[in-house]
Structures are given as structure tokens and as C-alpha cells.
Amino acid sequence: MYNGSYIPLTDCIDRRLYRIKSRNLTVGVYRADVHGFVGIRTKFGSRYLFTEYHWDTGEPFGTVKPIEEVSESIPDEMRTGEDLGTVCSVCGIPAKFDHEAMKRGEKGWQHADDSPRCDSMNGRMINNDALFVWLDERMPK
């Protein structure tokens, strides 16, 4: 039974799994770099990685109260982000969106290494499937 108390931000451990009270998540991996918890959100039948931020970060984004530290951290080789970056939809080279190019009337998606852009190039996000599976195995049933 949740009694309103929670683990303060200063006591949260990076890359550790927590049972949490939040708007959309029940468990999440703490990311010290953003003061947030990555977990699996369900919305309109879709399930995806989503970050909510520790209550102590304040309004309007602080929505998570960590209730219990689960004595498990994610594997060292696993990344904690919702995604693994963006690549060119044509060739798979890492990609970036160039807002200044758009202002000049050019195409916004470019290769991150500044090599010539592919025809009809768009950015394609790479899902962090490893983290999703790891979290899904630890979700309350």
C-alpha cells in the first residue's frame, strides 16, 4: 500500500530499477543524467519506452515518486535511452536533422558525418529493443 512517501532524488542510483508511482509507469530504470525513469508506457494499445521525471525536479515535469529500489541494475552494456539514435532511412548511416538547412529551403535530414545525403532520405529512429525486453520481463504481472 502506497503511503505517500518516496525515495528522494539524491538517493536514487543510476541505472537501477525502481518500482514507481507515476502517471504512466509502474517500474522504471533511473537515469541520473536526466533525473528521470525510463519504463514501458501503454497508450492506445501501443507499448513503448517512455521517460518520466523524478518528483523532486518540480513542476510541471516531475511526475515520478520512486517507491522501492529493486536490487537489480541493467546490464553494463545496455543503453538507458528510449532509443539508440536516428539513421538514414535509405542507407542506415547515422543521421541528424539540420534546422538551419530547413530555414534555407533545403532538406532537413542529413548524414551525421556530413557525407552527401541520399535521395528521398528521412530519419529513422532505432528502438532500444534490448531495454524494452529487459523491462518487460520485470513488469508486474
TAHU-V204886 format. One record per pair of residues at least 6 apart in sequence whose C-alpha atoms are under 8 Angstrom apart, sorted by sequence separation. I is the first residue (numbers start at 0). GAP is how many residues later the second one is. D is the distance in whole Angstrom. If there is no record, write none. Layout:
# TAHU-V204886
i;gap;d
I;GAP;D
I;GAP;D
This chain:
# TAHU-V204886
i;gap;d
19;6;5
29;6;6
30;6;6
40;6;6
41;6;7
54;6;8
55;6;6
86;6;5
87;6;6
100;6;6
101;6;5
109;6;8
110;6;6
18;7;6
19;7;5
29;7;4
30;7;7
39;7;6
40;7;5
54;7;4
86;7;4
87;7;5
100;7;6
109;7;6
18;8;4
19;8;7
28;8;5
29;8;7
39;8;5
40;8;6
52;8;6
53;8;5
54;8;5
85;8;6
86;8;5
99;8;8
108;8;8
17;9;6
18;9;7
27;9;5
28;9;5
39;9;5
40;9;6
51;9;7
52;9;5
53;9;6
54;9;5
84;9;8
85;9;5
86;9;8
98;9;6
16;10;7
17;10;5
27;10;5
28;10;7
38;10;6
39;10;6
51;10;7
52;10;6
53;10;5
54;10;6
85;10;7
97;10;5
16;11;6
17;11;6
27;11;4
37;11;6
38;11;6
51;11;6
52;11;6
53;11;6
96;11;5
97;11;6
109;11;8
16;12;4
17;12;7
26;12;6
27;12;8
37;12;6
38;12;6
51;12;6
53;12;8
96;12;5
97;12;7
108;12;7
15;13;5
16;13;6
25;13;8
26;13;8
37;13;4
95;13;6
96;13;6
108;13;6
14;14;6
15;14;6
24;14;6
36;14;5
37;14;7
94;14;7
95;14;6
108;14;6
13;15;8
14;15;5
24;15;6
35;15;6
36;15;5
94;15;6
95;15;6
13;16;5
14;16;6
24;16;6
35;16;5
36;16;6
94;16;4
95;16;5
12;17;7
13;17;5
14;17;8
23;17;6
35;17;4
36;17;7
93;17;6
94;17;5
11;18;7
13;18;5
23;18;8
34;18;6
35;18;5
92;18;6
93;18;5
94;18;8
12;19;7
33;19;8
34;19;6
92;19;8
93;19;8
11;20;8
34;22;7
87;22;8
87;23;7
86;24;8
8;26;7
96;26;8
36;27;8
90;27;8
95;27;7
35;28;8
89;28;7
94;28;6
21;30;8
87;30;8
89;30;8
50;31;7
89;31;6
49;32;6
88;32;6
89;32;8
48;33;5
87;33;6
88;33;5
48;34;8
87;34;6
88;34;6
87;35;5
88;35;5
86;36;6
87;36;6
85;37;6
86;37;5
85;38;5
86;38;6
85;39;4
86;39;7
22;40;7
84;40;6
85;40;6
21;41;6
22;41;7
83;41;7
84;41;6
21;42;5
37;42;7
82;42;7
83;42;5
20;43;6
21;43;6
37;43;7
82;43;6
83;43;6
19;44;7
20;44;5
28;44;8
37;44;7
82;44;5
83;44;6
8;45;7
19;45;6
20;45;6
28;45;8
81;45;7
82;45;5
8;46;8
19;46;4
20;46;7
81;46;6
8;47;6
18;47;6
19;47;5
80;47;7
7;48;7
17;48;6
18;48;6
19;48;7
17;49;7
18;49;5
30;49;7
78;49;8
17;50;6
18;50;6
17;51;5
18;51;7
28;51;8
79;51;7
16;52;6
17;52;5
77;52;7
78;52;7
15;53;7
16;53;5
77;53;7
15;54;7
16;54;7
15;55;8
16;55;6
15;56;6
16;56;6
15;57;4
16;57;7
6;58;7
7;58;8
14;58;6
15;58;7
5;59;5
6;59;5
14;59;6
5;60;5
6;60;6
73;60;8
5;61;5
6;61;7
4;62;7
5;62;8
1;65;8
14;65;7
48;83;7
47;84;8
39;92;7
38;93;8
39;95;7
38;96;7
39;96;7
27;107;8
26;108;8
26;112;7
25;113;8
25;114;8
